[in-house]
Amino acid sequence: MIASVMGVKRTTISSIISKLTKEGRVETQQHGGVKTHKLTEDQKCLAAFGVAVSSFTIGRILKAFAYTIKQVHLQPVRRNDAAAIEARWQYAQTFLDLFAQVSEAHIYFIDDVAPGLRSRNISICCAMNSQQVLHYTAKTRANNREFFCTFLEELFLKLAEQGVTNAVLVMDNVPFHKGERVRALIESHGHRVLYLPPYSLFLNPIENMC
């Protein structure tokens, strides 16, 4: 009768009554026990330092700082073609010749610096030699030739304070690093520039600061 009123099978009613009689319950028991969620690698790292925080919270904080994960890009085939390898060999010969002309401490590497997490609204330009980071600037907008020339002017003041003359500035080939204005500015202060060969950012030690 109960089965017909409830619109269910007799076996279902019998099972419910049996369960109530034997176990004192009618709800379905969860199988497999209590489920636990696995920690992500980020959460494991934070847990090691006693910090309990969800992935959602991490994402929200990073978003507030305008950070994005740096994307991985496939390198073009021409990065290691015959022309690129020849250009690196020529650069290496020129660089070795510099050691016979100037002190190692007078060779400065210049580049935009970015940490493993790249910010959309902060640009950092840095100059370093084998001994120190001599000068850097951080701006809340993208670098361009105007900012770069200002950076060079500030760098030249610091070089002058240290009595450095005939310095060699090594930098990559981004457009605002080049041009007659940049070259004239460098040469007017008694320094010279050496550009890295194409697809050879790894030859700049500043890249290892990321």
Residue frames relative to the residue before (quaternion, step in Angstrom):
aa qw qx qy qz dx dy dz
M 1.0000 0.0000 0.0000 0.0000 0.00 0.00 0.00
I 0.6548 0.5112 -0.3129 0.4605 3.58 0.93 -0.92
A 0.6423 0.5426 -0.3166 0.4391 3.53 1.00 -0.90
S 0.6833 0.4816 -0.2945 0.4631 3.58 0.95 -0.87
V 0.6411 0.5189 -0.3230 0.4641 3.60 1.05 -0.74
M 0.7279 0.4254 -0.2256 0.4881 3.60 0.95 -0.93
G 0.3894 -0.7392 0.4702 0.2844 3.57 1.22 -0.34
V 0.5699 0.5555 -0.4015 0.4532 3.59 1.07 0.75
K 0.6410 -0.5330 0.3878 0.3934 3.53 -1.30 0.23
R 0.6021 -0.5609 0.4301 0.3712 3.58 -1.24 0.56
T 0.6301 0.5485 -0.3390 0.4326 3.57 0.98 -0.81
T 0.6233 0.5367 -0.3381 0.4573 3.60 1.08 -0.69
I 0.6563 0.4965 -0.3055 0.4790 3.57 0.97 -0.90
S 0.6461 0.5231 -0.3193 0.4549 3.60 0.94 -0.86
S 0.6520 0.5212 -0.3111 0.4543 3.56 1.00 -0.84
I 0.6536 0.5114 -0.3103 0.4637 3.58 1.00 -0.85
I 0.6627 0.4995 -0.3059 0.4667 3.61 0.95 -0.92
S 0.6462 0.5226 -0.3175 0.4566 3.58 0.98 -0.83
K 0.6606 0.5057 -0.3041 0.4640 3.55 0.98 -0.89
L 0.6442 0.5188 -0.3167 0.4643 3.58 1.01 -0.82
T 0.6686 0.5088 -0.2949 0.4552 3.57 0.98 -0.86
K 0.7589 0.4079 -0.2092 0.4626 3.58 0.84 -0.97
E 0.8293 0.2434 -0.0837 0.4960 3.58 0.89 -0.96
G 0.4281 -0.7308 0.4451 0.2907 3.57 1.29 -0.16
R 0.6887 0.4025 -0.2923 0.5275 3.60 1.14 0.51
V 0.2528 -0.7659 0.5696 0.1583 3.55 -1.28 0.40
E 0.5791 0.5926 -0.3868 0.4048 3.62 1.23 -0.39
T 0.5664 -0.5983 0.4525 0.3413 3.56 -1.23 0.52
Q 0.3845 -0.7239 0.5300 0.2174 3.54 -0.90 0.95
Q 0.4553 -0.6867 0.4988 0.2690 3.54 -0.96 0.93
H 0.3340 -0.7567 0.5328 0.1789 3.55 -0.84 1.01
G 0.7873 0.3524 -0.2459 0.4422 3.52 -1.16 0.64
G 0.5234 -0.6528 0.4135 0.3590 3.57 1.22 0.10
V 0.7218 -0.4094 0.3249 0.4537 3.56 -1.33 -0.27
K 0.3152 -0.7632 0.5350 0.1788 3.56 -0.75 1.06
T 0.1534 -0.7715 0.6123 0.0794 3.57 -1.00 0.85
H 0.4069 -0.7079 0.5247 0.2409 3.55 -1.07 0.76
K 0.4505 -0.6861 0.5030 0.2709 3.54 -0.95 0.89
L 0.4605 -0.6689 0.5112 0.2813 3.55 -1.09 0.75
T 0.4256 -0.6601 0.5469 0.2898 3.56 -1.11 0.69
E 0.6761 -0.4783 0.3509 0.4370 3.59 -1.25 0.21
D 0.6278 0.5333 -0.3372 0.4558 3.60 1.04 -0.77
Q 0.6779 0.4904 -0.2942 0.4620 3.57 0.94 -0.90
K 0.6101 0.5424 -0.3478 0.4612 3.60 1.09 -0.70
C 0.6452 0.5228 -0.3156 0.4591 3.56 1.00 -0.88
L 0.6825 0.4752 -0.2861 0.4760 3.58 0.91 -0.91
A 0.6308 0.5475 -0.3328 0.4377 3.58 1.03 -0.79
A 0.5980 0.5773 -0.3536 0.4291 3.57 1.13 -0.65
F 0.7304 0.3618 -0.2195 0.5361 3.58 1.21 -0.52
G 0.5954 -0.6193 0.3463 0.3769 3.56 1.24 0.40
V 0.5366 0.6030 -0.4097 0.4250 3.58 1.22 0.47
A 0.1162 -0.7909 0.5994 0.0406 3.57 -0.70 1.10
V 0.2409 0.7636 -0.5568 0.2211 3.57 -0.38 1.23
S 0.4552 -0.7006 0.4823 0.2633 3.56 -1.04 0.74
S 0.6403 -0.5099 0.4070 0.4055 3.55 -1.31 0.33
F 0.6003 0.5690 -0.3529 0.4375 3.58 1.10 -0.70
T 0.6610 0.5031 -0.3038 0.4665 3.57 0.97 -0.88
I 0.6269 0.5278 -0.3345 0.4654 3.58 0.98 -0.84
G 0.6700 0.5051 -0.2970 0.4559 3.57 0.88 -0.94
R 0.6509 0.5240 -0.3148 0.4502 3.58 0.99 -0.85
I 0.6593 0.5026 -0.3069 0.4675 3.60 1.00 -0.84
L 0.6541 0.5059 -0.3136 0.4667 3.58 0.95 -0.87
K 0.6407 0.5246 -0.3237 0.4576 3.57 1.01 -0.79
A 0.6296 0.5402 -0.3312 0.4494 3.59 1.05 -0.73
F 0.6974 0.4313 -0.2585 0.5106 3.58 1.16 -0.63
A 0.4235 -0.7225 0.4423 0.3209 3.60 1.31 0.05
Y 0.3799 0.7188 -0.4918 0.3117 3.59 1.05 0.76
T 0.0595 -0.7601 0.6443 0.0601 3.54 -1.20 0.63
I 0.5328 -0.6104 0.4694 0.3510 3.56 -1.16 0.57
K 0.4809 -0.6785 0.4737 0.2899 3.57 -0.85 0.98
Q 0.3732 -0.7466 0.5108 0.2059 3.54 -0.79 1.03
V 0.3646 -0.6978 0.5739 0.2253 3.53 -1.21 0.64
H 0.1083 -0.8077 0.5788 0.0291 3.56 -0.79 1.03
L 0.4867 -0.6320 0.5145 0.3147 3.53 -1.13 0.65
Q 0.3992 -0.7138 0.5204 0.2457 3.56 -0.95 0.87
P 0.4952 -0.6571 0.4677 0.3229 3.61 -0.95 0.80
V 0.6278 -0.5623 0.3849 0.3762 3.54 -1.14 0.65
R 0.6653 0.5364 -0.3183 0.4104 3.60 0.97 -0.81
R 0.4343 0.6822 -0.4794 0.3408 3.60 1.23 -0.06
N 0.8070 0.1941 -0.0923 0.5500 3.59 0.99 -0.78
D 0.3466 0.7231 -0.5304 0.2753 3.57 1.03 0.68
A 0.7506 -0.4192 0.2617 0.4386 3.58 -1.29 0.18
A 0.6545 0.5245 -0.3187 0.4415 3.60 0.98 -0.84
A 0.6644 0.5003 -0.3069 0.4627 3.59 0.97 -0.86
I 0.6487 0.5101 -0.3155 0.4685 3.59 0.98 -0.82
E 0.6437 0.5133 -0.3193 0.4693 3.59 1.00 -0.79
A 0.6433 0.5221 -0.3205 0.4592 3.60 1.00 -0.84
R 0.6442 0.5073 -0.3248 0.4714 3.61 1.02 -0.74
W 0.6329 0.5262 -0.3365 0.4576 3.58 1.01 -0.77
Q 0.6479 0.5102 -0.3111 0.4724 3.59 0.97 -0.86
Y 0.6405 0.5195 -0.3176 0.4681 3.58 1.00 -0.84
A 0.6493 0.5234 -0.3170 0.4515 3.58 0.93 -0.89
Q 0.6453 0.5125 -0.3230 0.4654 3.59 0.97 -0.79
T 0.6564 0.5033 -0.3026 0.4736 3.58 0.97 -0.89
F 0.6606 0.5130 -0.3104 0.4517 3.56 0.94 -0.89
L 0.6547 0.5013 -0.3158 0.4694 3.59 0.96 -0.80
D 0.6223 0.5421 -0.3402 0.4507 3.59 1.04 -0.70
L 0.6004 0.5827 -0.3541 0.4178 3.58 1.11 -0.69
F 0.6253 0.5622 -0.3438 0.4182 3.57 1.04 -0.73
A 0.6498 0.4926 -0.3177 0.4839 3.58 1.19 -0.43
Q 0.7192 0.4478 -0.2370 0.4755 3.57 1.25 -0.34
V 0.8094 0.1249 -0.0380 0.5726 3.59 0.97 -0.81
S 0.5940 -0.5509 0.4475 0.3786 3.53 -1.31 0.35
E 0.5998 -0.5697 0.4230 0.3698 3.55 -1.12 0.68
A 0.6484 0.5392 -0.3097 0.4392 3.58 1.06 -0.77
H 0.6598 0.5006 -0.3065 0.4691 3.60 1.24 -0.29
I 0.5760 0.5349 -0.3908 0.4790 3.59 1.27 0.22
Y 0.0528 -0.8223 0.5658 -0.0293 3.57 -0.52 1.22
F 0.2542 -0.7518 0.5952 0.1261 3.53 -0.99 0.97
I 0.1082 -0.7979 0.5929 0.0146 3.54 -0.89 1.01
D 0.2176 0.7714 -0.5771 0.1567 3.56 -0.97 0.84
D 0.5129 -0.5611 0.5286 0.3777 3.51 -1.37 0.15
V 0.2379 -0.7856 0.5614 0.1049 3.55 -0.86 1.01
A 0.0283 0.7853 -0.6174 0.0351 3.56 -0.94 0.92
P 0.4081 -0.7004 0.5236 0.2622 3.62 -0.92 0.85
G 0.7341 -0.4046 0.2942 0.4591 3.58 -1.30 0.03
L 0.7032 0.3064 -0.2223 0.6019 3.53 1.24 -0.57
R 0.2370 -0.8128 0.5227 0.1000 3.55 -0.57 1.14
S 0.2874 -0.7619 0.5578 0.1606 3.56 -0.83 0.98
R 0.4568 -0.6898 0.4924 0.2704 3.54 -1.06 0.76
N 0.8030 0.3249 -0.1428 0.4788 3.62 1.06 -0.56
I 0.6735 0.4248 -0.3201 0.5133 3.62 1.15 0.40
S 0.0647 -0.7799 0.6225 0.0108 3.57 -0.87 1.05
I 0.0955 -0.7995 0.5929 0.0127 3.57 -0.83 1.03
C 0.0940 -0.7692 0.6307 0.0418 3.56 -0.92 0.97
C 0.0652 -0.8312 0.5503 -0.0454 3.57 -0.81 1.03
A 0.1058 -0.7636 0.6332 0.0693 3.57 -1.20 0.65
M 0.0837 0.8002 -0.5865 0.0929 3.57 -0.82 1.02
N 0.2026 -0.7309 0.6281 0.1739 3.53 -1.31 0.36
S 0.7642 -0.3690 0.2500 0.4662 3.59 -1.20 -0.30
Q 0.7236 0.4543 -0.2346 0.4637 3.59 1.23 -0.31
Q 0.8325 -0.0327 0.1003 0.5439 3.58 0.97 -0.76
V 0.4330 -0.5782 0.5950 0.3525 3.49 -1.43 0.07
L 0.2493 -0.8211 0.4992 0.1200 3.57 -0.33 1.25
H 0.8179 -0.0577 0.0941 0.5647 3.57 0.90 -0.85
Y 0.1038 0.7715 -0.6262 0.0424 3.54 -1.16 0.65
T 0.1230 -0.7632 0.6283 0.0874 3.55 -1.25 0.49
A 0.1548 -0.7620 0.6220 0.0921 3.55 -1.21 0.59
K 0.0238 -0.8027 0.5950 -0.0335 3.55 -0.86 1.02
T 0.4238 -0.7069 0.5103 0.2456 3.54 -1.15 0.65
R 0.6857 0.3510 -0.3293 0.5460 3.54 0.89 1.03
A 0.6560 -0.5308 0.3522 0.4047 3.58 -1.20 0.33
N 0.5197 -0.6258 0.4846 0.3216 3.55 -1.17 0.65
N 0.0187 0.7624 -0.6467 -0.0143 3.54 -1.26 0.55
R 0.7458 -0.4086 0.2567 0.4594 3.60 -1.24 0.03
E 0.6171 0.5547 -0.3482 0.4362 3.59 1.03 -0.77
F 0.6845 0.4647 -0.2777 0.4882 3.59 0.86 -0.97
F 0.6529 0.5303 -0.3247 0.4325 3.57 0.97 -0.83
C 0.6484 0.5029 -0.3232 0.4714 3.59 0.98 -0.78
T 0.6189 0.5215 -0.3388 0.4799 3.59 1.07 -0.70
F 0.6224 0.5356 -0.3256 0.4688 3.57 1.02 -0.83
L 0.6628 0.5047 -0.3076 0.4598 3.61 0.91 -0.88
E 0.6261 0.5350 -0.3384 0.4553 3.59 0.98 -0.83
E 0.6658 0.4887 -0.2994 0.4777 3.59 0.95 -0.86
L 0.6340 0.5280 -0.3235 0.4633 3.58 1.04 -0.79
F 0.6655 0.5138 -0.3111 0.4430 3.60 0.92 -0.87
L 0.6003 0.5471 -0.3581 0.4604 3.57 1.12 -0.62
K 0.6781 0.4791 -0.2931 0.4740 3.59 0.94 -0.84
L 0.6152 0.5278 -0.3460 0.4724 3.59 1.07 -0.69
A 0.6524 0.5163 -0.3105 0.4598 3.59 0.97 -0.84
E 0.6289 0.5417 -0.3271 0.4517 3.58 1.04 -0.82
Q 0.7259 0.4011 -0.2302 0.5091 3.58 1.11 -0.68
G 0.5095 -0.6822 0.3989 0.3404 3.57 1.28 0.15
V 0.4122 0.7127 -0.4667 0.3230 3.59 1.20 0.51
T 0.0162 0.7783 -0.6265 0.0392 3.56 -0.81 1.07
N 0.8197 0.2285 -0.1712 0.4965 3.56 -1.27 0.39
A 0.2201 0.7811 -0.5470 0.2055 3.55 0.91 0.94
V 0.3075 -0.7157 0.5948 0.1985 3.55 -1.28 0.49
L 0.1692 -0.7893 0.5859 0.0711 3.57 -0.73 1.09
V 0.1342 -0.7952 0.5902 0.0362 3.57 -0.60 1.19
M 0.1466 0.7935 -0.5724 0.1457 3.58 -0.72 1.08
D 0.5608 -0.6091 0.4390 0.3488 3.56 -1.26 0.30
N 0.6381 -0.5975 0.3799 0.3024 3.52 -1.37 0.05
V 0.2585 0.7555 -0.5665 0.2036 3.61 1.01 0.56
P 0.6496 -0.5824 0.3075 0.3798 3.62 -0.94 0.80
F 0.7244 0.4458 -0.2874 0.4403 3.62 0.82 -0.85
H 0.5611 0.5600 -0.4001 0.4599 3.61 1.28 0.05
K 0.7301 0.4145 -0.2085 0.5017 3.55 1.22 -0.47
G 0.4888 0.6577 -0.4852 0.3052 3.56 -1.29 -0.04
E 0.6494 -0.5543 0.3669 0.3692 3.54 -1.22 0.56
R 0.6222 0.5558 -0.3518 0.4243 3.59 1.00 -0.75
V 0.6772 0.4849 -0.2927 0.4696 3.59 0.90 -0.92
R 0.6706 0.4967 -0.3048 0.4591 3.58 0.86 -0.92
A 0.6577 0.5085 -0.3149 0.4580 3.60 0.93 -0.88
L 0.6330 0.5335 -0.3291 0.4542 3.58 1.02 -0.81
I 0.6669 0.5003 -0.3009 0.4630 3.58 0.91 -0.91
E 0.7080 0.4634 -0.2673 0.4610 3.59 0.81 -0.99
S 0.6129 0.5611 -0.3567 0.4269 3.61 1.08 -0.60
H 0.6971 0.4197 -0.2616 0.5190 3.59 1.22 -0.40
G 0.5906 -0.6257 0.3488 0.3715 3.57 1.25 0.30
H 0.5873 0.5568 -0.3755 0.4517 3.58 1.21 0.42
R 0.2490 -0.7613 0.5733 0.1726 3.60 -1.25 0.07
V 0.3569 -0.7443 0.5368 0.1747 3.55 -1.26 0.45
L 0.0887 -0.7532 0.6498 0.0515 3.53 -1.20 0.71
Y 0.2223 -0.7983 0.5491 0.1088 3.56 -0.61 1.15
L 0.5034 -0.6380 0.4992 0.3005 3.53 -1.10 0.80
P 0.5272 -0.6039 0.4734 0.3650 3.60 -1.13 0.50
P 0.6576 -0.5204 0.3570 0.4114 3.62 -1.19 0.43
Y 0.8474 0.1465 -0.1316 0.4931 3.57 -1.20 0.70
S 0.5993 0.5782 -0.3428 0.4347 3.60 1.09 0.67
L 0.1401 0.8239 -0.5349 0.1245 3.58 0.99 0.81
F 0.5909 0.5999 -0.3633 0.3987 3.59 1.15 -0.59
L 0.5971 0.5629 -0.3663 0.4386 3.61 1.23 -0.23
N 0.6203 0.4958 -0.3451 0.5003 3.57 1.30 -0.05
P 0.4037 -0.7511 0.4617 0.2445 3.65 -0.48 1.12
I 0.5363 0.6190 -0.4194 0.3915 3.60 1.16 -0.39
E 0.5669 0.6038 -0.3844 0.4078 3.60 1.13 -0.57
N 0.6539 0.5205 -0.3088 0.4540 3.59 1.17 -0.54
M 0.5615 0.6018 -0.3890 0.4138 3.58 1.29 -0.05
C 0.5246 0.6571 -0.4123 0.3507 3.63 1.22 -0.32
